[in-house]
Amino acid sequence: MTNLETTGTQPSQTPTRVPGVASTALFSLVSGSGVEASVLGTSSHAVWLLADDRVIVISTSDATRLPNGIQLAAGSQEELFQMVHHGGKVDVGHGRLILEGLAVEVTRWWDPRPALAPITPEELAGTTAGLPDDVPDIDSAPLRRALEVRSAGGILHAARSLLGKGPGLTPEGDDFLAGALAATRLLAEALGNERTISMIAGISTPLAQLAEARTTTFSAALIQSALRGQVAEPAGSLLRALTGRGDVAASHLSLIRVGHTSGPALAAGTVLGARALIHSGSHVGS
């Protein structure tokens, strides 16, 4: 795939080429033989695409790096997305994405699934001490109880009341749920909690289907990523810090600064998931 060209007597138009770093979750899609995607939405900081029922987010360097995203080596001040329009077609494949007036070349990859150090419940209790695990207008009790007793049905019931709660592309209830799910999945592995790992795997399909039915396409994709333990970069930094790989206070502050409500909700959900594991009596082989 090379430069875009027009036919007839019109001169060829060369799109602006920009390198980007992409999530490894997109590797097979972006490196494949090629599919056509469509533009779901645009802003000064990002473009949302739908390709083969999967959401891809192309964002500027001053936006949050997402688990289903490609972050450009250019800031929003360069206005690279001003020619991209809703419903526009995008060629995806062979390591690049060709949009209206823009060619994104993937030059690096990053893993949205943070590598966590093994940890004990007592150590996790220490690293989460003092961190908030709730946010205003979100009833966290049903999800907390369901996670503590490993109730698959209870988690699905709690998810119904959280999904779609709040305005925006990622409603606050979704962010809170995503943080809790990702933390439960990843920290259960760090704790060696096989029962919880199996429980999360068992609810992944019905919960993903529930998200598709009850919230935005963009937010549902992030819920699916969370169920696989794939998170935005600042959320991954907090999870690593909770297992002793980083500064907890600094990483928590970085996460809560994301967006208007997304960061605080993600952070609170992450801490709630961690504490639910502690209170469920997590231990090796539990």
C-alpha positions as a Markdown table, in Angstrom:
| # | Residue | x | y | z |
|---|---|---|---|---|
| 1 | Met | 0.0 | 0.0 | 0.0 |
| 2 | Thr | 1.5 | 3.3 | -1.1 |
| 3 | Asn | 0.5 | 7.0 | -1.3 |
| 4 | Leu | -3.1 | 7.7 | -2.0 |
| 5 | Glu | -3.7 | 9.0 | -5.5 |
| 6 | Thr | -6.6 | 10.5 | -7.4 |
| 7 | Thr | -7.6 | 9.4 | -10.9 |
| 8 | Gly | -8.2 | 11.4 | -14.1 |
| 9 | Thr | -6.7 | 14.8 | -14.6 |
| 10 | Gln | -6.5 | 15.7 | -10.9 |
| 11 | Pro | -3.0 | 15.7 | -9.3 |
| 12 | Ser | -2.0 | 13.0 | -6.9 |
| 13 | Gln | -2.4 | 13.8 | -3.3 |
| 14 | Thr | 0.2 | 12.5 | -0.9 |
| 15 | Pro | -1.1 | 11.9 | 2.7 |
| 16 | Thr | 0.9 | 13.1 | 5.6 |
| 17 | Arg | 3.0 | 10.2 | 7.0 |
| 18 | Val | 3.3 | 9.9 | 10.7 |
| 19 | Pro | 4.9 | 7.1 | 12.8 |
| 20 | Gly | 3.0 | 5.6 | 15.7 |
| 21 | Val | 3.4 | 3.1 | 18.5 |
| 22 | Ala | 0.6 | 0.5 | 18.5 |
| 23 | Ser | -0.8 | -1.9 | 21.1 |
| 24 | Thr | 0.2 | -5.5 | 20.6 |
| 25 | Ala | -3.5 | -6.4 | 20.9 |
| 26 | Leu | -3.9 | -5.0 | 17.4 |
| 27 | Phe | -0.9 | -6.8 | 15.9 |
| 28 | Ser | -2.8 | -9.4 | 13.8 |
| 29 | Leu | -5.3 | -6.8 | 12.5 |
| 30 | Val | -2.7 | -4.1 | 11.7 |
| 31 | Ser | -0.1 | -6.4 | 10.4 |
| 32 | Gly | -2.5 | -8.5 | 8.4 |
| 33 | Ser | -3.1 | -8.6 | 4.6 |
| 34 | Gly | -5.6 | -5.7 | 4.9 |
| 35 | Val | -9.1 | -4.8 | 5.8 |
| 36 | Glu | -11.3 | -1.8 | 5.3 |
| 37 | Ala | -12.4 | 0.1 | 8.4 |
| 38 | Ser | -14.8 | 3.0 | 8.9 |
| 39 | Val | -14.5 | 6.1 | 11.0 |
| 40 | Leu | -16.8 | 6.1 | 14.1 |
| 41 | Gly | -15.9 | 9.5 | 15.4 |
| 42 | Thr | -13.2 | 12.2 | 15.6 |
| 43 | Ser | -11.8 | 14.8 | 17.9 |
| 44 | Ser | -8.7 | 17.0 | 18.0 |
| 45 | His | -7.0 | 14.2 | 20.0 |
| 46 | Ala | -8.3 | 11.0 | 18.5 |
| 47 | Val | -10.0 | 9.1 | 15.7 |
| 48 | Trp | -12.1 | 6.0 | 16.4 |
| 49 | Leu | -12.3 | 3.3 | 13.8 |
| 50 | Leu | -14.3 | 0.1 | 13.5 |
| 51 | Ala | -12.5 | -2.7 | 11.7 |
| 52 | Asp | -13.8 | -6.3 | 11.6 |
| 53 | Asp | -16.1 | -5.6 | 14.6 |
| 54 | Arg | -13.0 | -4.3 | 16.5 |
| 55 | Val | -12.5 | -0.7 | 17.7 |
| 56 | Ile | -9.1 | 1.0 | 17.0 |
| 57 | Val | -8.3 | 4.4 | 18.5 |
| 58 | Ile | -5.6 | 6.5 | 16.7 |
| 59 | Ser | -4.6 | 9.2 | 19.2 |
| 60 | Thr | -2.1 | 12.1 | 19.4 |
| 61 | Ser | 1.0 | 12.0 | 21.6 |
| 62 | Asp | -0.7 | 14.2 | 24.2 |
| 63 | Ala | -3.7 | 11.8 | 24.7 |
| 64 | Thr | -3.8 | 8.7 | 26.8 |
| 65 | Arg | -2.3 | 5.5 | 25.3 |
| 66 | Leu | -5.1 | 3.0 | 25.1 |
| 67 | Pro | -5.1 | -0.8 | 25.1 |
| 68 | Asn | -6.7 | -0.9 | 21.6 |
| 69 | Gly | -4.9 | 2.2 | 20.3 |
| 70 | Ile | -2.1 | 3.6 | 18.1 |
| 71 | Gln | -0.4 | 6.7 | 19.5 |
| 72 | Leu | 1.1 | 9.0 | 17.0 |
| 73 | Ala | 4.4 | 10.8 | 17.3 |
| 74 | Ala | 2.6 | 14.1 | 16.9 |
| 75 | Gly | 0.5 | 16.3 | 19.2 |
| 76 | Ser | -3.0 | 17.6 | 18.8 |
| 77 | Gln | -1.7 | 21.1 | 18.0 |
| 78 | Glu | -0.6 | 19.7 | 14.6 |
| 79 | Glu | -4.3 | 19.2 | 13.7 |
| 80 | Leu | -3.7 | 16.0 | 11.8 |
| 81 | Phe | -7.3 | 14.8 | 12.1 |
| 82 | Gln | -9.0 | 17.8 | 10.6 |
| 83 | Met | -9.5 | 16.1 | 7.2 |
| 84 | Val | -10.9 | 12.9 | 8.7 |
| 85 | His | -14.7 | 12.6 | 8.7 |
| 86 | His | -17.3 | 10.4 | 10.3 |
| 87 | Gly | -18.1 | 7.5 | 8.1 |
| 88 | Gly | -14.9 | 7.8 | 6.1 |
| 89 | Lys | -13.1 | 4.7 | 4.9 |
| 90 | Val | -9.7 | 3.6 | 6.2 |
| 91 | Asp | -7.3 | 0.9 | 4.8 |
| 92 | Val | -5.8 | -1.1 | 7.6 |
| 93 | Gly | -3.0 | -3.7 | 7.1 |
| 94 | His | 0.6 | -4.3 | 6.3 |
| 95 | Gly | 1.6 | -2.2 | 9.3 |
| 96 | Arg | -0.1 | 1.0 | 8.3 |
| 97 | Leu | -3.5 | 2.8 | 8.3 |
| 98 | Ile | -4.4 | 5.1 | 5.4 |
| 99 | Leu | -7.0 | 7.7 | 6.3 |
| 100 | Glu | -8.2 | 10.9 | 4.6 |
| 101 | Gly | -5.0 | 12.9 | 4.2 |
| 102 | Leu | -3.1 | 10.8 | 6.7 |
| 103 | Ala | -0.9 | 7.7 | 6.6 |
| 104 | Val | -0.1 | 6.1 | 10.0 |
| 105 | Glu | 3.0 | 3.9 | 9.9 |
| 106 | Val | 3.4 | 1.6 | 12.9 |
| 107 | Thr | 7.1 | 1.6 | 13.9 |
| 108 | Arg | 6.9 | 0.3 | 17.5 |
| 109 | Trp | 4.6 | -1.9 | 19.6 |
| 110 | Trp | 3.8 | -1.8 | 23.3 |
| 111 | Asp | 2.1 | -4.5 | 25.5 |
| 112 | Pro | -1.1 | -3.2 | 27.2 |
| 113 | Arg | -1.0 | -6.2 | 29.6 |
| 114 | Pro | 1.3 | -5.0 | 32.4 |
| 115 | Ala | 3.8 | -7.5 | 33.8 |
| 116 | Leu | 3.1 | -7.7 | 37.6 |
| 117 | Ala | 5.4 | -9.1 | 40.2 |
| 118 | Pro | 4.2 | -11.9 | 42.5 |
| 119 | Ile | 2.7 | -10.5 | 45.7 |
| 120 | Thr | 1.0 | -11.6 | 48.9 |
| 121 | Pro | -2.4 | -10.4 | 50.2 |
| 122 | Glu | -0.6 | -8.7 | 53.0 |
| 123 | Glu | 1.7 | -6.8 | 50.7 |
| 124 | Leu | -1.2 | -5.8 | 48.5 |
| 125 | Ala | -3.1 | -4.5 | 51.5 |
| 126 | Gly | -0.1 | -2.4 | 52.3 |
| 127 | Thr | 0.2 | -0.9 | 48.8 |
| 128 | Thr | -3.5 | -0.1 | 48.5 |
| 129 | Ala | -3.7 | 1.5 | 52.0 |
| 130 | Gly | -5.2 | 4.9 | 52.0 |
| 131 | Leu | -6.3 | 4.8 | 48.3 |
| 132 | Pro | -10.0 | 5.6 | 47.6 |
| 133 | Asp | -12.1 | 2.7 | 46.1 |
| 134 | Asp | -15.3 | 4.5 | 45.3 |
| 135 | Val | -16.5 | 7.6 | 43.5 |
| 136 | Pro | -19.6 | 9.8 | 43.9 |
| 137 | Asp | -22.8 | 8.6 | 42.2 |
| 138 | Ile | -21.5 | 5.0 | 41.8 |
| 139 | Asp | -22.9 | 2.3 | 44.1 |
| 140 | Ser | -19.8 | 0.1 | 44.5 |
| 141 | Ala | -21.3 | -2.3 | 47.1 |
| 142 | Pro | -22.9 | -4.9 | 44.8 |
| 143 | Leu | -19.7 | -5.3 | 42.7 |
| 144 | Arg | -17.5 | -5.4 | 45.8 |
| 145 | Arg | -19.6 | -8.2 | 47.4 |
| 146 | Ala | -19.7 | -10.2 | 44.2 |
| 147 | Leu | -16.0 | -10.0 | 43.7 |
| 148 | Glu | -15.2 | -11.0 | 47.3 |
| 149 | Val | -17.3 | -14.1 | 47.1 |
| 150 | Arg | -16.4 | -14.9 | 43.5 |
| 151 | Ser | -20.0 | -14.8 | 42.3 |
| 152 | Ala | -20.2 | -14.8 | 38.5 |
| 153 | Gly | -24.0 | -14.1 | 38.6 |
| 154 | Gly | -23.4 | -11.3 | 41.1 |
| 155 | Ile | -20.8 | -9.7 | 39.0 |
| 156 | Leu | -23.1 | -9.7 | 35.9 |
| 157 | His | -25.9 | -8.3 | 38.0 |
| 158 | Ala | -23.7 | -5.5 | 39.3 |
| 159 | Ala | -22.4 | -4.8 | 35.7 |
| 160 | Arg | -26.0 | -4.2 | 34.5 |
| 161 | Ser | -26.3 | -1.3 | 36.9 |
| 162 | Leu | -22.9 | 0.2 | 36.1 |
| 163 | Leu | -22.7 | -0.2 | 32.3 |
| 164 | Gly | -23.7 | 3.0 | 30.5 |
| 165 | Lys | -24.0 | 5.0 | 33.8 |
| 166 | Gly | -22.9 | 8.5 | 33.2 |
| 167 | Pro | -22.3 | 10.6 | 30.0 |
| 168 | Gly | -19.6 | 10.4 | 27.4 |
| 169 | Leu | -17.8 | 7.9 | 25.2 |
| 170 | Thr | -16.7 | 6.0 | 28.3 |
| 171 | Pro | -19.4 | 6.5 | 31.0 |
| 172 | Glu | -18.2 | 6.7 | 34.6 |
| 173 | Gly | -19.8 | 3.4 | 35.5 |
| 174 | Asp | -18.0 | 1.6 | 32.7 |
| 175 | Asp | -14.6 | 3.0 | 33.7 |
| 176 | Phe | -15.2 | 1.9 | 37.3 |
| 177 | Leu | -16.2 | -1.6 | 36.1 |
| 178 | Ala | -13.2 | -1.8 | 33.7 |
| 179 | Gly | -10.8 | -0.9 | 36.4 |
| 180 | Ala | -12.2 | -3.5 | 38.8 |
| 181 | Leu | -12.2 | -6.3 | 36.2 |
| 182 | Ala | -8.7 | -5.6 | 34.9 |
| 183 | Ala | -7.3 | -5.4 | 38.5 |
| 184 | Thr | -9.1 | -8.6 | 39.5 |
| 185 | Arg | -7.8 | -10.5 | 36.4 |
| 186 | Leu | -4.2 | -9.3 | 36.7 |
| 187 | Leu | -3.8 | -9.2 | 40.5 |
| 188 | Ala | -5.3 | -12.7 | 40.8 |
| 189 | Glu | -2.4 | -13.9 | 38.6 |
| 190 | Ala | 0.1 | -12.0 | 40.8 |
| 191 | Leu | -1.5 | -13.6 | 43.9 |
| 192 | Gly | -1.7 | -17.1 | 42.3 |
| 193 | Asn | -5.4 | -17.1 | 42.8 |
| 194 | Glu | -6.5 | -19.8 | 40.3 |
| 195 | Arg | -10.2 | -19.8 | 41.3 |
| 196 | Thr | -10.6 | -16.1 | 40.6 |
| 197 | Ile | -8.7 | -16.4 | 37.3 |
| 198 | Ser | -11.1 | -19.1 | 36.2 |
| 199 | Met | -14.1 | -17.2 | 37.4 |
| 200 | Ile | -13.2 | -14.1 | 35.3 |
| 201 | Ala | -12.5 | -16.2 | 32.3 |
| 202 | Gly | -15.9 | -17.8 | 32.6 |
| 203 | Ile | -17.8 | -14.5 | 32.7 |
| 204 | Ser | -15.8 | -12.8 | 29.9 |
| 205 | Thr | -18.2 | -13.8 | 27.0 |
| 206 | Pro | -21.5 | -12.9 | 28.7 |
| 207 | Leu | -20.1 | -9.7 | 30.2 |
| 208 | Ala | -18.7 | -8.6 | 26.8 |
| 209 | Gln | -22.1 | -9.2 | 25.3 |
| 210 | Leu | -23.8 | -7.3 | 28.1 |
| 211 | Ala | -21.4 | -4.3 | 27.5 |
| 212 | Glu | -22.2 | -4.4 | 23.7 |
| 213 | Ala | -25.9 | -4.1 | 24.5 |
| 214 | Arg | -25.8 | -1.5 | 27.3 |
| 215 | Thr | -23.1 | 1.0 | 26.5 |
| 216 | Thr | -21.2 | 2.7 | 23.7 |
| 217 | Thr | -19.2 | 0.8 | 21.1 |
| 218 | Phe | -16.0 | 2.5 | 22.2 |
| 219 | Ser | -16.6 | 1.8 | 25.9 |
| 220 | Ala | -17.6 | -1.8 | 25.3 |
| 221 | Ala | -14.3 | -2.4 | 23.5 |
| 222 | Leu | -12.4 | -1.1 | 26.6 |
| 223 | Ile | -14.5 | -3.5 | 28.8 |
| 224 | Gln | -13.4 | -6.4 | 26.6 |
| 225 | Ser | -9.8 | -5.3 | 26.9 |
| 226 | Ala | -10.1 | -5.1 | 30.7 |
| 227 | Leu | -11.4 | -8.7 | 30.8 |
| 228 | Arg | -8.2 | -9.8 | 29.0 |
| 229 | Gly | -6.1 | -7.8 | 31.4 |
| 230 | Gln | -5.3 | -5.1 | 28.8 |
| 231 | Val | -5.4 | -1.5 | 30.2 |
| 232 | Ala | -4.5 | 2.0 | 29.3 |
| 233 | Glu | -0.8 | 2.9 | 30.0 |
| 234 | Pro | -1.5 | 4.9 | 33.3 |
| 235 | Ala | -3.7 | 2.1 | 34.6 |
| 236 | Gly | -0.9 | -0.3 | 33.9 |
| 237 | Ser | 1.6 | 1.9 | 35.8 |
| 238 | Leu | -0.7 | 1.9 | 38.9 |
| 239 | Leu | -1.1 | -1.9 | 38.8 |
| 240 | Arg | 2.6 | -2.4 | 38.5 |
| 241 | Ala | 3.2 | -0.1 | 41.5 |
| 242 | Leu | 0.7 | -2.0 | 43.6 |
| 243 | Thr | 2.9 | -5.1 | 43.1 |
| 244 | Gly | 6.0 | -3.2 | 44.1 |
| 245 | Arg | 7.2 | -2.0 | 40.7 |
| 246 | Gly | 6.9 | 1.8 | 40.9 |
| 247 | Asp | 5.7 | 4.6 | 43.1 |
| 248 | Val | 2.1 | 4.1 | 44.1 |
| 249 | Ala | 1.3 | 7.7 | 45.0 |
| 250 | Ala | 2.7 | 9.1 | 41.7 |
| 251 | Ser | 1.1 | 6.5 | 39.5 |
| 252 | His | -2.3 | 6.9 | 41.2 |
| 253 | Leu | -2.1 | 10.7 | 40.7 |
| 254 | Ser | -1.2 | 10.2 | 37.0 |
| 255 | Leu | -4.2 | 8.0 | 36.5 |
| 256 | Ile | -6.8 | 10.2 | 38.3 |
| 257 | Arg | -5.7 | 13.1 | 36.1 |
| 258 | Val | -6.9 | 11.3 | 32.9 |
| 259 | Gly | -10.1 | 12.9 | 31.5 |
| 260 | His | -12.9 | 14.4 | 33.6 |
| 261 | Thr | -14.3 | 11.3 | 35.2 |
| 262 | Ser | -12.5 | 8.4 | 33.5 |
| 263 | Gly | -9.2 | 8.5 | 35.5 |
| 264 | Pro | -10.8 | 8.7 | 39.0 |
| 265 | Ala | -13.3 | 6.0 | 38.2 |
| 266 | Leu | -10.6 | 3.7 | 36.7 |
| 267 | Ala | -8.4 | 4.2 | 39.7 |
| 268 | Ala | -11.2 | 3.6 | 42.2 |
| 269 | Gly | -12.3 | 0.4 | 40.4 |
| 270 | Thr | -8.7 | -0.8 | 40.3 |
| 271 | Val | -8.4 | -0.4 | 44.1 |
| 272 | Leu | -11.8 | -2.0 | 44.7 |
| 273 | Gly | -10.7 | -5.0 | 42.7 |
| 274 | Ala | -7.5 | -5.3 | 44.6 |
| 275 | Arg | -9.3 | -5.1 | 48.0 |
| 276 | Ala | -11.9 | -7.6 | 47.0 |
| 277 | Leu | -9.2 | -10.1 | 46.2 |
| 278 | Ile | -7.6 | -9.4 | 49.7 |
| 279 | His | -10.9 | -9.9 | 51.4 |
| 280 | Ser | -11.8 | -13.1 | 49.5 |
| 281 | Gly | -8.8 | -14.7 | 51.3 |
| 282 | Ser | -6.5 | -14.8 | 48.3 |
| 283 | His | -3.6 | -17.2 | 48.6 |
| 284 | Val | -1.6 | -19.5 | 46.3 |
| 285 | Gly | -3.9 | -22.0 | 44.8 |
| 286 | Ser | -7.0 | -20.5 | 46.5 |
